[in-house]
Structure formats: C-alpha cells, structure tokens
Amino acid sequence: MTCAFGAQAQEPTSNTLPAGEAEAPGRADGDIVVTASRRSERLIDVPSSITALDGDKMNEIGVRNTTDYLTLVPGVAFRDSGTPGTGTTIIRGLNTGSQQLTSTTATYIDDAPFSASGFLSASSLVNPDPDVADIDRIEVLKGPQGTLYGANSLGGLVRIVSKKPDAHAPQAYGRIEATTTKGGDAGYSAQGSLNLPLVADQLALRVNGAYRRVGGFIDDIGRGKVNFNWSTVKGGKASLRWTPTRDLTFDLSGMIQDIHNNGSSTQLNASGTLNPLYGRYKYFGHIVIPSDIKYRLVTSSVSYDTGPATLIATGAYSRFTTEILSDYTNTYYAFARSLFPSILPENGNAVGNFSPNMEKWTGEIRAVSSRLGSIEFVAGGFYTHETNVYNTTITALDANSVSLPGARPNGIPNANFVVTRTLSNYEELAGFVNGTFYVKENLDVGGGIRYAHNTQRAATGAITGANTFYAPRARRDFAFSDNVSTYLATIRYRPTSRISIYLRAASGYRPGGPQTNPAPPPGAQTSIRPDTTWNYEAGVKANLGTFSVDASVYHIDWKDIQLNTLFGGVTLGANGGAAKIDGFEMALGARPGPNTTFSASVGYTDARIDQVDPGVRASVGAAPSDRLPLTPDWTVSFLADQNIPLGSELKGTVGATLRFRSDLPSSFPGAVTDPSVKIPSVATVDIRASLSFSRFDLQVRAENILNAYGFTTAGTPKLSATQQVPTSATVIRPRTLAVSLSTRF
C-alpha cells in the first residue's frame, strides 16, 4: 500500500534507481523510495503491498510506539498486552490467539532481524518497540516475505529504517513534550539527535537519545494505587558511516533501549464479559507486577559497487532480556490451593514470571545487480545463530506478598509450585535468489526461491527444582532439523511511469520444532512441522501528482497451523489445522492544493478456520468457519492536514486523524479455558495544531479527543472449565492532551 501519509510526486526521470542506494531515504523528485525488496526502488514500482510510514510525519502526528503506527496500516492488528515492548503484530489475520507462542510477523531494524525465530522462543510475547525519535521510515510488508527475509515472515514483515549519518552538513534536532490524560497522570518526554560530519564528504557520526515517561490511568483498588500503570522508555543509538570512495561504504551502529512498566492498562471485568467489576479503568491487584525489557543491537555493513552489481555484507548482534511479572492469584493460586489446601493459606497470592530472553548473531552476504540488459537480480546467503531462554515461574506468596517458608518432603520449596526453564538454540543457513526479467520496458516477470536448513536443540525443565504443581520435572533434551523452500512469482505491467499493475504469488513459513512432551501418547506427533502460507495477490498503484491510489486483493492459504491439541487426555503441540484468508486493502492520497493533504486507508480481512483436527477442537475450541482470534474485519484510517501561511517565516498547521477498527473475537468460540469475548468496534479521533517560526515548532495535540472507551484484547485464563476467573481486558488510553516544542538546525 502507498504511504499512509501519501507524498505526492512529480514525474521522475527514470524507473530504475542505482543498486548501491541501499538505504536511500527519498528522491528529489518527491517519490517515496523503499528498500523492502533489498534494493532501492520507488514504492510505486514494487510488485507487493507495502505501507511506508514517514518518520518525520509520525513525529508530527504524535506516533510514539508500535500501537500508534500499526493502527494506521490497513489489514494489520495488534495483540496488545497493555505495556510497551510486549504483544504481537498480526498482519492479514495470521494469528491463533493466546495459545500462539511464536510470531507470524518478523521485525527487522535496518538490515538486522530483531525478532526471535526459534520454535521455542516464545517470540509472540515480546514485540520490538524502539522509540521513533530518529526513524527515517517504517515499512510494513504485507503477505509472505519468505524468499528475501526467511523465517517467521509468513504473514509479513515490519522493517524499521533509521536515519543515516550525513557527511555533507551538520544537523541537530531536539524535542520536548508534556502530556496529561483524563483521569490519569501527566507524562513527559525529551528526544534529540545530532549529525556530525567528521571528514567532509566521507565520514559522519549520528547520535540520538530519547526518554519518555508514559503517565498511568488505571487505578489498582486492591493495593490502593492510583494511575499505577505508568512506564518509562529510554534509550539511544549511535551510527558511523564512512565512504572512503564513491563506490565503497562502511556502516557501524549500536542501539540500546530500556523499558520499565509499573503495571499494565488492564481492566478487570465480570467473567466472560466486558462489564467492569470495579468500574471503568479499575483493576484489583494482589501484588506488584512490574516488567522490564531491555534491547541491545549492534550492526555493521559494507557495501561495494562494482558496476554490474553492488556487493553488501552485513553482520548483527541482537539481544533482548525480559522480566515480565503477572498476578496469577485468581487463576493459578486458586487452582493450586484446591490441590494443596494444607500447604497454601486461604488468603495467599501468586506471582507469575513468563519471561523470554534472546541472543542472536546474524550474517548475510548478497549481490544486488544493476539492470543487466533484460535482467536484474538479488542473490545471497544468510546465517543466524539464536539462543533463547524462556523462564516460567509461579511463586506462592502470603497475604503480605512474602514467599511462603518451608519445603515439601520432596525438597521443593512451598513457594514455587510451578518452575521450569526452556533452553533452545536455533541455527539457520540459507541461500536465496530473486530475479526480474524485462519482457518489455513496461512488462516484466519475476521469481525467487530461498532454501533454508535449520537445526534446533532444546532442553526443558532445565533448572534445579523444576516442577509443575510440586510434581518434579526432569530435564529433557531434544533435537530437531528441517529443510524449507519458499517461492515468489510476480508479473508487473506499467502502462505509464505513474501506474503499476501487478500479480504476485508468494510463500512463507514458520519453523517447526521438537515435541517437548517427554512422554507423548502413542500416535502423537514426535515433531512439529513448519506451518506455511501461500499468498495470491493482485494490485494496482497509481501516483498522478495530486492524487494517488494503491489497492490490492488477496487470498491466503495457511496450512499445518501450529496449534495445541488434546491427544489421549494430554495437551500437546501439533500441526492441527488450516485456514483461508481473503481480503482487500486500499490507500488513497490527495493534494487538492499546495497546502492541503488528505490520506485514507481501508482494509478488509476475512480470516477463518477451514479445517481443524478433533483434538484441536477439544483443546482450543476451534471449528471450521470460525474467525481467527483478534482479527477485525475492517481497519480504517483517515488523515487531513492544512497548512496556513502566516508570513515569510511563520506558518500554521491544523490536522486530524481518525482511526477505526471493527469488532473482533478474543479467542475461538468453543474455547473452554479462555472463553471468547466479542470485543466491540472502536473509533478514535485526534486533532492537532502547530505554529512554525524560525527554527522552532510549537504543537498542541488532543488524542482520542472524544474520549472513546474501548478495548484491544481480552482474556479469561482458566486452568479448568469450572473456575470463576475475571476477564482481563486491555483498555485504550482516554483523552490525552499534549504540548511539544521542537527545533531543527
């Protein structure tokens, strides 16, 4: 899809861009340039559905995190956990709800894969959420991206592209902002960036930093805490670019980010409903439930333009560590006490720590050809080694939130009635090639293939004292390997340089892995196969100067879906079903005058189960024709901005943003341990006004100005069908006012 903020372009000088422009932020002619296909291309020329979000525009309209920008993208949803840095991005409906542990959407930061790939990584719990303080753009690629981006991109890809150092001129940017939320706390933020040429036209350094305190608006009436769900997000990045010759470029960068959440934006409701138990924006907590998430990323690359092709080598080290606490008193403590009433006091509590951690090394070498007669290509090799540690601990506490003393006869402390650790290593080696053959200058066909081999080793219960409800768990070691091929085919016709029509067929996969049950019943799967998608798509893109349109229709077949299944009375992982997804997406942009811009997008997603095994139906409640969880049928956004010239150095701007999302199911209709709740549709309206003078911009924003009350996710986690557990729901932020001052020089 065309950029949601629709830059309008003049007639370009050519359709083909130099291969060496690996990270070109844009063109002088005004066209949006992206690198989603691993080469710099005008967005209109890419035969795929892509939404490109401009970093400066995101800052202008108040985008600060993942949920802010994903709600502007048609066909995209988000499994919101109510805290920055957590959750799951859902593209075109590929999601199976709360039981899904690995993501169907990959995340890249520049050229580095940042999301975890391993089958046992629990990657769906953590969503990379870097601050957008110094972002050039965000590219959201819809549909499988398996040939160029590999594992876990079977639904699509989010690619965050940073601004690069510029050796031609110094630049600086700074911004401060204050916010206040209706019924909640104040918040504030500061961010800045500095670009320094160190050697004219050759060497430059770019540094940026940001600190943001997000005010809370949920009251914990159980502990008497007001607005307890505040967060702090802080971090920075430093990048060095050296271009000793016109054809040779070296890049080195490092990023850190720390997120601390004091609580989540969760409201407690009557079981199986969205009727508040204690009032709107109220939560009843038994214990303190903070979370901490830390990102670290180092990337390096070298690019050499030989003429016929540009050779690019990249390397990256990424790591995230998490400590995510949850209040499990209502679910786990009540169940455990029914089993062990003599050990666990009646008025006790339970704290859960479900915390994934990842360390990843990645390397890639690729050749990006120039136009060589009638062909061009991208070809290369990829390697990654990933280590994941997934800690699961549920600790019993007394009424004062102190761990219970003593130990059972088997030596397990009373406090720890669930303790385990899963260690896993994921190693992948892949080769890929994508090519385009120009039948005519305005007609071409493309294709691609990627072959990947992965090996995984895992150990469950890999910690002293591992147990499940005081039953000891022995360590079990597993090994797994697999070979997967993914494919791409395209046809593109460009009747003019401003119009592109395409057909696309592409496949993607999510890695399989070992069956981790140490003693599966006879006949059960001993290993889980990759699940795969095939996406069939037709689209048209046109940029006619003052008007642009980008529309696509698609059909997706999702097979061998990784789902929990009930087999012989035991819950196991399995390839338990298939789904079909049909939809369309459209983005429109208009500039009726030099000072007026409009953009709108709409997405329709019909995501449904097509086939399901009986054991899956018994386990997660899925049946043929059921909607896939947490996927709305409709997503809509609309942006309008009007510049108001007030003088030679004074300019005013007013604007508004509308977001709409239709209703969605929280889980499968037949789910017993997580009964489905219909989450109603919600619409929000933001307005903004700014005044620009000299090098300063003063802005006032009102977000969710109509104070819409709505939810993004809901869950009623049970361990047995008869448990009475409140329904927890993530509630959207009430009306928030913001004032900011920024400067650029």
Secondary structure by P-SEA (a helix, b strand, c coil): cccccbbbbccccccccccccccccccccccccccccccccccccccbbbbbbbaaaaaaaccccaaaaaaacccccccccccccbbbbbccccccccccccccbbbbccccccccccccccccccccccccccccbbbbbccccccccccccccbbbbbbcbbbbccbbbbbbbbbccccccbbbbbcccbbbbbbccccccbbbbbbbbbbbbbcccccccccccccccccccbbbbbbbcccccbbbbbbbbbbbbbbccccccccccccccccccccbbbbcbbbbbbbbbbbbbbbbbbbcccbbbbbbbbccccccccccccccccaaaaaaacccccccccbbbbbbcccbbbbbbbbbbbbccccccccccbbbbbbbbbbbbbbbbbbccccccccccccccccccccccbbbbbbbbbbbcccccccccccccccccbbbbbbbbbbbccccccccccccccccbbbbbbcbbbbbbccbbbbbccccbbbbbbbbbbbccccccccccccccccccccccbbbbbbcccccccccbbbbbbcbbbbbcccbbbbbcccbbbbcccccbbbbbbbbbbbbcccccbbbbbbbbbbbbbbccccaaaaaaccccccccccccccbbbbbbbbbbbbccccbbbbbbbbbbbbccccccccccccccccbbbbbbbbbbbcccccccbbbbbbbccccbbbbbccccccccccccbbbbbbbbcccbbbbbbccccc
